[in-house]
Amino acid sequence: SSPEAGPEKLTQATPATVTWLVFFSPSGVSFSSTPLLSRITPLLAASSTTPNDNATSRPQRIVKVAAIGKTTAEALQTLGIAADAVATKPSPESLLEALS
């Protein structure tokens, strides 16, 4: 049997173990907004410094957020979380395209 990912697994998540958090629906965002948001927020705040085209450094989130659809991205925004990628269709191909 495979290990299940649930809310308790987020307590073990670190920027070293999580690259993307993907939200599939506004109701998933709503579910996450209460007990999980406090666990997710430190992952979203973690940043690294990466050089940009001007040879200066700018902070960038290590853990990024993806949303399936515009309404899911808007639900995230109401919590103060900007989606780094938004898939236009609920398909693996669209998600892959948005993450690329």
C-alpha positions, 0 to 999 in steps of 0.5 A, a space after each residue: 500500500 502507498 503512504 497517504 498524504 493528509 493534513 498531518 503530512 504537512 507538519 513534516 513538509 519543508 522547502 527541501 521536500 515540497 516544491 509545489 502545492 497544487 490546489 484543485 478547487 475553490 473548496 480545496 482552498 477553503 478546506 485548507 484555509 483553516 487548520 492547514 493554512 498555518 502549516 502552509 504559510 511558513 513554506 510559502 514564506 521560505 525564500 531563496 535568492 536567485 540572480 536576475 538579468 541585471 546581476 542583482 539578487 531578488 527573493 523568490 519563493 522556494 515552495 510555489 503554488 499552482 491552481 487549477 482554474 481561474 476561480 481556484 486562483 481567485 480563492 487563493 488570492 482571497 487568502 493573500 496567496 498569489 498562484 505562481 501558476 494557473 492551469 487553464 483546464 483541469 487536465 494533467 497536460 494543462 497543469 504541466 504546461 502551467 508549471 513549465 
